[in-house]
Amino acid sequence: MRTKALRVSHAFHSPLMDPMLEEFCQAIAGIEFAVLQFGFVSALTGSLVTDEVCSPEYWVRHVREAVRFADAVRVLDAEGVTSYLELGPDGVLSAMVRECLAEESTAVAVPALRRDRPEAASAISAFAHMLAQNVVADREAFFAQAGAVRVDLPTYAFQHQPYWVSTAVGSVGDVTSAGVGGIDHPLLGAVESLQRGTPRRSTPIGDRPVNSVIQPAGRPTTRLSDQGCCDDWLNPPSTRAPRSRTPAAGRASSRA
């Protein structure tokens, strides 16, 4: 179990608050508490509450007694709540919500304010997160003082007109219009004649002669067909002449 000392000015929810409870009760006795208009889960009782929150005694108990935060979150989860908005100066409780829920829960907890961020930016970010979670929000009230107006979005970006070549997945396709000849092959769609150099020698392998060629000087190998893909098809490895690693005659190699 992890513990951490709270950075607070007073030891709330502890016996150290006893000397101020009577004075606190008198201070809030003249406040008129409104009847709840929505469901309310109390962190004092860890359950749904109704009219008891309208009495000063309830709030005096809230100062002195333990906080049943985990119980309150579990009750909300059982009621089907999937989005939590924290109204406070920082995002401490939002992080604690995740610790109170099951690992497979997909609920989202968002703080309305953050200590190191401007209030307006934090509130707008929280509002956007709630909308992304399909939470019903009063958008008109949100933009009432901003002077925002509705505009028509451009349609060209949403016309869903594809520009990709319509070719079935796994199909070779017909590329003969590119100036190359067709070929009956499951992977290659066309064949291109390789610009071979001058034959140097004919090396027999079994009963099949294979010509070994010299690549023309200054001609870079840039096409895929020159890099072994088509070469393997035209000259299978079983019939290709073995390459000698012996330096050519008349050339001397030296290393420092």
C-alpha positions in Angstrom: 0.0 0.0 0.0 1.4 3.4 -1.0 1.0 6.4 1.3 1.7 10.1 0.7 1.6 13.1 3.0 -1.0 15.6 1.8 0.2 19.2 1.3 -2.7 20.9 3.1 -3.0 23.7 5.6 -5.3 21.7 8.0 -5.7 18.1 8.8 -9.2 17.7 7.5 -11.2 14.5 8.3 -9.2 14.0 11.5 -9.6 14.7 15.3 -7.6 17.8 14.8 -10.7 19.4 13.3 -12.8 18.9 16.4 -12.2 22.4 17.9 -13.7 24.2 14.9 -16.8 22.0 14.3 -19.2 23.9 16.5 -18.2 27.2 15.1 -18.4 25.9 11.5 -21.9 24.5 12.1 -23.0 28.0 13.3 -21.4 29.7 10.3 -23.4 27.6 7.7 -26.6 27.4 9.7 -28.0 30.4 7.8 -27.3 29.0 4.4 -30.4 27.8 2.4 -29.5 24.5 0.8 -31.4 23.7 -2.4 -33.0 20.3 -3.1 -31.0 18.1 -5.4 -32.1 18.1 -9.1 -29.9 15.1 -10.1 -28.4 12.0 -8.6 -25.7 12.6 -6.0 -23.2 10.1 -4.7 -21.7 11.2 -1.4 -18.0 10.7 -0.5 -19.1 10.8 3.1 -21.5 7.9 3.0 -20.1 6.2 -0.2 -23.7 5.9 -1.5 -26.5 7.8 -3.2 -27.9 10.5 -1.0 -30.9 12.9 -1.3 -32.2 15.4 1.2 -29.6 14.8 3.9 -27.2 17.0 2.0 -29.5 20.0 2.7 -28.7 20.0 6.5 -25.7 21.8 8.1 -25.0 18.6 10.1 -24.1 16.7 6.9 -21.4 19.2 6.0 -20.0 19.2 9.6 -19.7 15.4 9.3 -18.0 15.9 6.0 -15.2 18.0 7.7 -14.6 15.5 10.4 -15.2 12.0 9.1 -13.3 9.9 6.6 -13.6 10.3 2.9 -15.1 7.2 1.2 -13.9 8.1 -2.3 -13.3 4.5 -3.6 -16.8 3.5 -2.5 -18.4 6.5 -4.2 -16.6 5.7 -7.5 -17.6 2.1 -7.4 -21.3 3.1 -6.9 -21.0 5.5 -9.9 -19.5 2.7 -11.9 -22.4 0.4 -10.9 -24.8 3.0 -12.0 -23.3 3.0 -15.5 -21.2 6.1 -15.3 -18.3 6.1 -17.9 -17.2 9.8 -17.9 -15.9 11.6 -14.8 -15.3 15.4 -14.8 -13.3 16.7 -11.8 -14.1 20.2 -10.6 -11.1 21.3 -8.6 -7.8 23.2 -8.7 -5.8 20.2 -10.0 -6.2 16.7 -11.5 -5.5 14.7 -8.4 -8.9 12.9 -8.2 -9.0 12.1 -11.9 -5.9 9.9 -11.5 -7.4 8.3 -8.4 -10.6 7.4 -10.3 -8.7 4.9 -12.5 -7.2 3.2 -9.4 -10.7 2.6 -8.1 -12.1 0.9 -11.2 -11.5 -2.5 -12.7 -8.6 -2.9 -15.1 -11.0 -3.7 -18.0 -13.0 -0.5 -17.4 -13.0 2.0 -20.3 -14.2 4.9 -18.2 -12.5 8.3 -18.8 -11.7 10.8 -16.0 -10.9 14.4 -17.1 -9.9 17.3 -14.8 -11.5 20.7 -15.5 -8.5 22.6 -14.3 -4.8 21.9 -14.1 -2.3 23.6 -11.8 0.3 24.4 -14.5 -2.1 25.4 -17.3 -4.3 28.5 -17.9 -7.8 28.0 -16.7 -9.5 28.9 -20.0 -7.4 26.4 -22.0 -7.9 23.7 -19.4 -11.7 24.1 -19.3 -11.9 24.1 -23.1 -9.8 20.9 -23.3 -12.0 19.2 -20.7 -15.1 20.3 -22.6 -13.7 18.8 -25.8 -12.8 15.5 -24.0 -16.4 15.3 -22.7 -17.8 15.8 -26.2 -15.5 13.1 -27.5 -17.0 10.7 -24.9 -20.6 11.5 -26.2 -21.4 13.4 -23.0 -24.5 15.6 -23.5 -23.3 19.2 -23.1 -24.9 22.6 -23.6 -22.9 23.9 -26.5 -24.9 27.0 -26.9 -24.2 28.0 -23.4 -20.5 27.3 -23.8 -20.2 29.6 -26.8 -22.7 32.2 -25.6 -20.1 34.8 -24.5 -17.5 34.0 -27.2 -19.2 35.6 -30.2 -18.9 32.4 -32.1 -21.2 31.8 -35.1 -22.0 28.7 -37.2 -20.4 28.4 -40.6 -20.8 25.9 -43.4 -17.9 23.5 -43.7 -16.2 23.0 -47.1 -17.6 19.9 -48.8 -14.6 19.0 -51.0 -12.7 17.4 -48.2 -15.6 15.1 -47.4 -16.9 14.0 -50.8 -15.2 10.6 -50.4 -14.0 10.6 -54.0 -11.1 8.1 -54.2 -8.2 8.7 -56.5 -6.4 5.4 -55.9 -6.1 2.8 -58.7 -8.9 0.3 -58.4 -7.0 -3.0 -58.3 -8.0 -6.0 -56.4 -5.8 -7.0 -53.5 -3.3 -9.6 -54.6 -3.8 -8.9 -58.3 -0.8 -8.3 -60.5 -2.6 -5.8 -62.7 -2.1 -4.8 -66.3 0.9 -2.4 -66.8 1.4 -3.0 -70.5 0.2 0.6 -71.1 3.5 1.7 -69.6 5.4 0.4 -72.6 6.4 -3.0 -71.4 5.3 -6.4 -72.5 2.9 -8.7 -70.7 4.0 -11.9 -69.0 2.1 -14.9 -67.7 3.4 -14.8 -64.1 1.6 -14.8 -60.8 3.7 -12.0 -59.3 5.0 -10.0 -62.3 2.6 -8.0 -64.4 5.0 -7.2 -67.3 8.5 -8.0 -68.5 11.2 -5.6 -69.6 14.2 -6.6 -71.7 17.3 -6.1 -69.8 20.1 -4.1 -71.4 22.7 -6.8 -71.3 26.4 -6.0 -71.8 28.8 -8.0 -74.0 29.0 -11.7 -73.3 32.3 -12.5 -71.6 32.2 -16.3 -71.6 29.8 -19.2 -71.7 29.9 -21.4 -68.6 28.3 -24.8 -68.9 26.3 -26.0 -65.9 25.3 -29.6 -66.5 23.8 -29.6 -70.0 22.7 -26.0 -70.0 25.0 -23.2 -71.1 24.7 -19.9 -69.2 26.1 -16.6 -70.4 27.9 -14.5 -67.9 27.8 -10.8 -68.9 29.6 -7.6 -68.1 27.6 -4.6 -67.0 28.2 -1.6 -69.2 30.4 1.0 -67.5 28.7 4.1 -66.2 25.2 2.6 -66.2 23.6 2.8 -62.7 21.4 0.1 -61.6 18.2 1.9 -60.6 15.4 -0.3 -61.9 13.9 -3.1 -59.9 14.3 -5.4 -62.9 18.1 -4.8 -62.7 18.3 -5.6 -59.0 17.6 -9.2 -59.1 13.8 -9.6 -59.0 13.3 -10.1 -62.8 16.9 -11.5 -63.1 16.0 -14.3 -60.8 12.9 -15.0 -62.9 14.8 -15.0 -66.2 17.9 -16.7 -64.8 16.9 -19.0 -61.9 19.6 -19.6 -59.3 19.8 -23.2 -60.3 21.1 -22.2 -63.8 23.1 -19.1 -62.9 26.8 -19.1 -63.4 28.7 -19.0 -60.1 30.6 -15.8 -59.5 34.3 -16.0 -58.9 35.8 -14.0 -56.1 39.3 -14.2 -57.7 40.6 -10.8 -58.9 40.5 -10.4 -62.6 43.8 -11.1 -64.5 46.0 -8.2 -65.0 44.7 -6.3 -61.9 46.7 -6.0 -58.7 45.0 -5.1 -55.4 46.9 -3.6 -52.5 45.9 -2.4 -49.1 47.7 0.0 -46.8 
